[in-house]
Amino acid sequence: MPFTLATWNINSVRLRAELVLRLLREEGPDILCLQECKSPVEKIPFDLFARAGYGHWVARGQKGYNGVAILSRLPLEDAGHIDWCKRGDARHVAARLDNGVTIHNCYIPAGGDVPDREVNEKFGHKLDTLTEMRDHFGSARPDRSILVGDLNIAPREDDVWSHKQLLKVVSHTPIEVAHLGDAQEAGGWVDVTRKDIPEGQLYSWWSYRARDWDAADKGRRLDHVWASADIADAAHGSRILRGARGWDKPSDHAPVFATFDL
Protein backbone atom coordinates (compact mmCIF):
# COMPACT_ATOMS: atom_id res chain seq x y z
CA MET A 1 0.00 0.00 0.00
CA PRO A 2 1.44 3.41 -0.91
CA PHE A 3 2.14 5.86 1.88
CA THR A 4 3.27 9.48 1.91
CA LEU A 5 5.88 10.64 4.37
CA ALA A 6 6.83 14.18 5.36
CA THR A 7 9.76 15.49 7.40
CA TRP A 8 9.75 18.90 9.10
CA ASN A 9 11.97 20.72 11.57
CA ILE A 10 9.14 22.30 13.53
CA ASN A 11 11.30 24.44 15.88
CA SER A 12 9.15 23.78 18.98
CA VAL A 13 6.24 21.39 18.63
CA ARG A 14 4.25 22.95 21.45
CA LEU A 15 4.67 26.49 20.15
CA ARG A 16 3.69 25.38 16.65
CA ALA A 17 1.18 22.61 17.36
CA GLU A 18 -1.45 24.46 15.33
CA LEU A 19 0.89 24.50 12.33
CA VAL A 20 1.38 20.75 12.69
CA LEU A 21 -2.39 20.32 12.75
CA ARG A 22 -2.74 22.53 9.67
CA LEU A 23 -0.22 20.42 7.79
CA LEU A 24 -1.95 17.21 8.81
CA ARG A 25 -5.33 18.61 7.84
CA GLU A 26 -4.38 20.22 4.53
CA GLU A 27 -1.70 17.82 3.23
CA GLY A 28 -2.59 14.58 4.98
CA PRO A 29 0.74 12.72 4.97
CA ASP A 30 0.43 9.20 6.37
CA ILE A 31 3.57 9.76 8.44
CA LEU A 32 5.08 13.00 9.73
CA CYS A 33 8.60 13.11 11.16
CA LEU A 34 9.36 16.15 13.30
CA GLN A 35 12.70 17.47 14.51
CA GLU A 36 13.71 20.11 17.05
CA CYS A 37 10.59 19.45 19.08
CA LYS A 38 12.17 21.16 22.11
CA SER A 39 9.97 19.29 24.57
CA PRO A 40 9.99 16.36 26.95
CA VAL A 41 7.97 13.53 25.44
CA GLU A 42 5.25 13.76 28.11
CA LYS A 43 4.53 17.38 27.15
CA ILE A 44 4.21 16.88 23.39
CA PRO A 45 0.49 17.32 22.54
CA PHE A 46 -0.05 13.84 21.09
CA ASP A 47 -3.71 13.99 22.10
CA LEU A 48 -4.28 16.83 19.62
CA PHE A 49 -2.59 14.87 16.85
CA ALA A 50 -4.52 11.72 17.72
CA ARG A 51 -7.81 13.60 17.36
CA ALA A 52 -6.62 14.61 13.89
CA GLY A 53 -6.22 10.93 13.00
CA TYR A 54 -2.59 10.40 13.96
CA GLY A 55 -2.91 8.06 16.90
CA HIS A 56 0.40 6.23 16.49
CA TRP A 57 3.69 7.80 17.54
CA VAL A 58 7.21 7.33 18.81
CA ALA A 59 9.41 10.08 20.20
CA ARG A 60 12.50 11.06 22.12
CA GLY A 61 12.48 14.40 23.89
CA GLN A 62 14.44 16.97 25.88
CA LYS A 63 13.43 20.14 27.66
CA GLY A 64 14.12 23.09 25.39
CA TYR A 65 16.48 21.34 22.99
CA ASN A 66 16.59 18.81 20.18
CA GLY A 67 13.77 16.24 20.20
CA VAL A 68 12.42 13.99 17.46
CA ALA A 69 8.99 12.48 16.93
CA ILE A 70 7.19 10.36 14.35
CA LEU A 71 3.40 10.76 14.02
CA SER A 72 1.47 8.23 11.95
CA ARG A 73 -1.97 7.23 10.75
CA LEU A 74 -0.49 3.77 10.18
CA PRO A 75 0.37 1.35 12.98
CA LEU A 76 4.03 1.40 13.95
CA GLU A 77 6.26 0.14 16.70
CA ASP A 78 9.17 1.76 18.45
CA ALA A 79 12.41 0.54 16.86
CA GLY A 80 14.76 2.24 19.32
CA HIS A 81 17.15 5.12 19.03
CA ILE A 82 20.83 5.91 18.63
CA ASP A 83 22.58 8.14 21.15
CA TRP A 84 25.05 9.80 18.79
CA CYS A 85 28.30 10.75 20.53
CA LYS A 86 26.91 9.39 23.84
CA ARG A 87 25.64 12.81 24.92
CA GLY A 88 22.10 11.82 25.79
CA ASP A 89 20.75 14.15 23.10
CA ALA A 90 17.36 13.34 21.58
CA ARG A 91 18.54 13.39 17.98
CA HIS A 92 17.33 10.04 16.61
CA VAL A 93 14.31 7.80 16.88
CA ALA A 94 13.25 4.86 14.70
CA ALA A 95 9.88 3.27 14.00
CA ARG A 96 8.90 0.10 12.14
CA LEU A 97 5.75 -0.14 10.04
CA ASP A 98 3.69 -3.30 9.64
CA ASN A 99 5.16 -3.81 6.16
CA GLY A 100 8.64 -4.10 7.67
CA VAL A 101 9.88 -0.67 6.63
CA THR A 102 11.99 1.08 9.27
CA ILE A 103 11.96 4.87 9.43
CA HIS A 104 14.92 6.69 10.96
CA ASN A 105 14.22 10.27 12.03
CA CYS A 106 17.43 12.26 12.56
CA TYR A 107 18.42 15.71 13.69
CA ILE A 108 22.09 16.43 13.01
CA PRO A 109 23.72 19.24 15.05
CA ALA A 110 23.75 22.63 13.33
CA GLY A 111 27.46 23.09 14.05
CA GLY A 112 27.68 26.67 15.29
CA ASP A 113 29.04 29.56 13.27
CA VAL A 114 32.74 28.80 12.75
CA PRO A 115 33.66 25.83 10.51
CA ASP A 116 36.73 24.85 12.53
CA ARG A 117 36.57 22.13 15.18
CA GLU A 118 39.70 23.45 16.87
CA VAL A 119 37.96 26.64 17.94
CA ASN A 120 34.30 25.57 17.75
CA GLU A 121 33.30 22.49 19.72
CA LYS A 122 29.85 22.52 18.10
CA PHE A 123 31.38 21.99 14.67
CA GLY A 124 33.42 19.06 15.93
CA HIS A 125 30.26 17.58 17.45
CA LYS A 126 28.55 17.82 14.07
CA LEU A 127 31.38 16.09 12.24
CA ASP A 128 31.63 13.37 14.90
CA THR A 129 27.89 12.71 14.66
CA LEU A 130 28.17 12.24 10.89
CA THR A 131 31.13 9.90 11.38
CA GLU A 132 29.10 7.79 13.81
CA MET A 133 26.21 7.75 11.35
CA ARG A 134 28.61 6.53 8.66
CA ASP A 135 29.98 3.78 10.87
CA HIS A 136 26.61 2.69 12.23
CA PHE A 137 24.85 2.24 8.91
CA GLY A 138 28.03 1.14 7.14
CA SER A 139 28.60 -1.77 9.52
CA ALA A 140 25.36 -3.39 8.36
CA ARG A 141 23.79 -1.71 5.37
CA PRO A 142 20.08 -1.19 6.01
CA ASP A 143 17.34 -2.63 3.84
CA ARG A 144 13.68 -1.60 3.63
CA SER A 145 14.64 1.60 5.41
CA ILE A 146 14.00 5.31 5.08
CA LEU A 147 16.14 7.98 6.75
CA VAL A 148 14.76 11.49 7.03
CA GLY A 149 15.36 14.65 8.95
CA ASP A 150 17.12 17.94 9.34
CA LEU A 151 20.64 16.87 8.45
CA ASN A 152 21.79 20.52 8.55
CA ILE A 153 23.87 20.22 5.38
CA ALA A 154 23.06 21.40 1.87
CA PRO A 155 25.34 19.12 -0.17
CA ARG A 156 24.93 20.21 -3.79
CA GLU A 157 25.77 23.49 -5.46
CA ASP A 158 22.11 23.90 -6.41
CA ASP A 159 21.02 23.16 -2.83
CA VAL A 160 22.09 26.69 -1.82
CA TRP A 161 21.38 30.15 -3.15
CA SER A 162 25.08 30.82 -3.81
CA HIS A 163 27.63 28.02 -3.83
CA LYS A 164 30.56 30.45 -4.02
CA GLN A 165 29.40 32.67 -1.16
CA LEU A 166 28.55 29.76 1.15
CA LEU A 167 31.66 27.63 0.73
CA LYS A 168 32.96 28.91 4.07
CA VAL A 169 29.58 29.02 5.78
CA VAL A 170 28.56 26.19 8.12
CA SER A 171 26.11 23.83 6.34
CA HIS A 172 27.83 23.97 2.94
CA THR A 173 31.55 23.70 3.66
CA PRO A 174 33.47 21.01 1.76
CA ILE A 175 34.31 19.07 4.93
CA GLU A 176 30.65 18.86 5.96
CA VAL A 177 29.56 17.86 2.48
CA ALA A 178 32.26 15.16 2.43
CA HIS A 179 31.19 13.80 5.83
CA LEU A 180 27.55 13.67 4.74
CA GLY A 181 28.53 12.00 1.48
CA ASP A 182 30.54 9.39 3.35
CA ALA A 183 27.58 8.62 5.60
CA GLN A 184 25.25 8.34 2.62
CA GLU A 185 27.61 6.10 0.68
CA ALA A 186 28.40 3.86 3.65
CA GLY A 187 24.72 3.15 4.21
CA GLY A 188 23.91 2.78 0.54
CA TRP A 189 21.32 5.54 0.89
CA VAL A 190 19.64 7.14 -2.11
CA ASP A 191 18.72 10.83 -1.94
CA VAL A 192 15.06 10.43 -2.89
CA THR A 193 14.37 14.14 -3.26
CA ARG A 194 17.11 14.60 -5.83
CA LYS A 195 16.21 11.33 -7.53
CA ASP A 196 12.80 12.82 -8.21
CA ILE A 197 13.95 16.41 -8.75
CA PRO A 198 17.43 16.00 -10.28
CA GLU A 199 17.99 19.56 -11.51
CA GLY A 200 17.53 23.11 -10.31
CA GLN A 201 17.71 25.18 -7.15
CA LEU A 202 15.89 23.51 -4.29
CA TYR A 203 15.60 24.79 -0.71
CA SER A 204 13.89 23.74 2.52
CA TRP A 205 15.21 26.43 4.89
CA TRP A 206 15.20 30.23 4.84
CA SER A 207 16.72 32.27 7.66
CA TYR A 208 14.56 34.25 10.07
CA ARG A 209 17.07 37.07 9.59
CA ALA A 210 15.82 37.86 6.09
CA ARG A 211 13.28 40.68 6.21
CA ASP A 212 11.49 39.21 3.19
CA TRP A 213 12.61 35.59 2.95
CA ASP A 214 10.44 34.85 -0.09
CA ALA A 215 11.70 37.71 -2.23
CA ALA A 216 15.33 37.31 -1.17
CA ASP A 217 15.10 33.53 -1.60
CA LYS A 218 18.46 32.89 0.04
CA GLY A 219 17.62 29.31 0.93
CA ARG A 220 19.38 26.02 1.59
CA ARG A 221 18.22 22.39 1.30
CA LEU A 222 18.97 21.16 4.82
CA ASP A 223 16.13 18.63 5.13
CA HIS A 224 16.41 15.26 3.44
CA VAL A 225 14.62 12.03 2.56
CA TRP A 226 16.86 9.05 1.90
CA ALA A 227 15.91 5.45 1.14
CA SER A 228 17.87 2.21 1.17
CA ALA A 229 18.77 1.07 -2.32
CA ASP A 230 16.30 -1.84 -2.34
CA ILE A 231 13.26 0.46 -2.03
CA ALA A 232 14.52 3.69 -3.59
CA ASP A 233 12.81 2.96 -6.90
CA ALA A 234 9.47 2.76 -5.09
CA ALA A 235 9.77 6.42 -4.11
CA HIS A 236 8.19 9.21 -6.14
CA GLY A 237 6.29 12.48 -5.83
CA SER A 238 8.94 14.38 -3.90
CA ARG A 239 8.16 18.00 -3.13
CA ILE A 240 8.89 20.78 -0.67
CA LEU A 241 5.95 22.72 0.75
CA ARG A 242 7.54 26.13 0.43
CA GLY A 243 4.31 27.88 1.34
CA ALA A 244 4.52 26.59 4.93
CA ARG A 245 7.49 28.90 5.49
CA GLY A 246 5.06 31.77 5.06
CA TRP A 247 2.45 30.57 7.56
CA ASP A 248 1.80 32.61 10.70
CA LYS A 249 4.70 32.36 13.17
CA PRO A 250 6.38 29.67 11.05
CA SER A 251 9.32 27.40 11.47
CA ASP A 252 12.28 28.51 9.37
CA HIS A 253 12.10 25.09 7.67
CA ALA A 254 9.54 23.84 5.17
CA PRO A 255 8.21 20.24 5.10
CA VAL A 256 9.68 17.80 2.59
CA PHE A 257 7.45 15.05 1.15
CA ALA A 258 7.89 11.74 -0.67
CA THR A 259 5.52 8.88 -1.51
CA PHE A 260 6.53 5.21 -1.40
CA ASP A 261 4.66 2.44 -3.24
CA LEU A 262 5.40 -0.40 -0.84
C-alpha positions, -999 to 999 in steps of 0.1 A, spaced: 0 0 0 14 34 -9 21 59 19 33 95 19 59 106 44 68 142 54 98 155 74 97 189 91 120 207 116 91 223 135 113 244 159 91 238 190 62 214 186 43 229 215 47 265 202 37 254 167 12 226 174 -15 245 153 9 245 123 14 208 127 -24 203 127 -27 225 97 -2 204 78 -20 172 88 -53 186 78 -44 202 45 -17 178 32 -26 146 50 7 127 50 4 92 64 36 98 84 51 130 97 86 131 112 94 161 133 127 175 145 137 201 170 106 195 191 122 212 221 100 193 246 100 164 270 80 135 254 53 138 281 45 174 271 42 169 234 5 173 225 0 138 211 -37 140 221 -43 168 196 -26 149 168 -45 117 177 -78 136 174 -66 146 139 -62 109 130 -26 104 140 -29 81 169 4 62 165 37 78 175 72 73 188 94 101 202 125 111 221 125 144 239 144 170 259 134 201 277 141 231 254 165 213 230 166 188 202 138 162 202 124 140 175 90 125 169 72 104 143 34 108 140 15 82 120 -20 72 108 -5 38 102 4 14 130 40 14 140 63 1 167 92 18 185 124 5 169 148 22 193 172 51 190 208 59 186 226 81 211 251 98 188 283 107 205 269 94 238 256 128 249 221 118 258 207 142 231 174 133 216 185 134 180 173 100 166 143 78 169 132 49 147 99 33 140 89 1 121 58 -1 100 37 -33 96 52 -38 62 86 -41 77 99 -7 66 120 11 93 120 49 94 149 67 110 142 103 120 174 123 126 184 157 137 221 164 130 237 192 150 237 226 133 275 231 141 277 267 153 290 296 133 327 288 127 337 258 105 367 249 125 366 221 152 397 235 169 380 266 179 343 256 178 333 225 197 299 225 181 314 220 147 334 191 159 303 176 174 285 178 141 314 161 122 316 134 149 279 127 147 282 122 109 311 99 114 291 78 138 262 78 113 286 65 87 300 38 109 266 27 122 248 22 89 280 11 71 286 -18 95 254 -34 84 238 -17 54 201 -12 60 173 -26 38 137 -16 36 146 16 54 140 53 51 161 80 67 148 115 70 154 146 89 171 179 93 206 169 85 218 205 86 239 202 54 231 214 19 253 191 -2 249 202 -38 258 235 -55 221 239 -64 210 232 -28 221 267 -18 214 302 -32 251 308 -38 276 280 -38 306 304 -40 294 327 -12 285 298 11 317 276 7 330 289 41 296 290 58 286 262 81 261 238 63 278 240 29 316 237 37 335 210 18 343 191 49 306 189 60 296 179 25 323 152 24 312 138 58 276 137 47 285 120 15 305 94 34 276 86 56 252 83 26 276 61 7 284 39 36 247 31 42 239 28 5 213 55 9 196 71 -21 187 108 -19 151 104 -29 144 141 -33 171 146 -58 162 113 -75 128 128 -82 140 164 -88 174 160 -103 180 196 -115 175 231 -103 177 252 -72 159 235 -43 156 248 -7 139 237 25 152 264 49 152 302 48 167 323 77 146 342 101 171 371 96 158 379 61 133 407 62 115 392 32 126 356 29 104 349 -1 117 377 -22 153 373 -12 151 335 -16 185 329 0 176 293 9 194 260 16 182 224 13 190 212 48 161 186 51 164 153 34 146 120 26 169 90 19 159 55 11 179 22 12 188 11 -23 163 -18 -23 133 5 -20 145 37 -36 128 30 -69 95 28 -51 98 64 -41 82 92 -61 63 125 -58 89 144 -39 82 180 -31 89 208 -7 59 227 7 75 261 4 43 279 13 45 266 49 75 289 55 51 318 51 25 306 76 18 326 107 47 324 132 64 297 111 93 274 115 123 285 94 121 251 77 95 238 52 82 202 51 97 178 26 75 150 12 79 117 -7 55 89 -15 65 52 -14 47 24 -32 54 -4 -8 
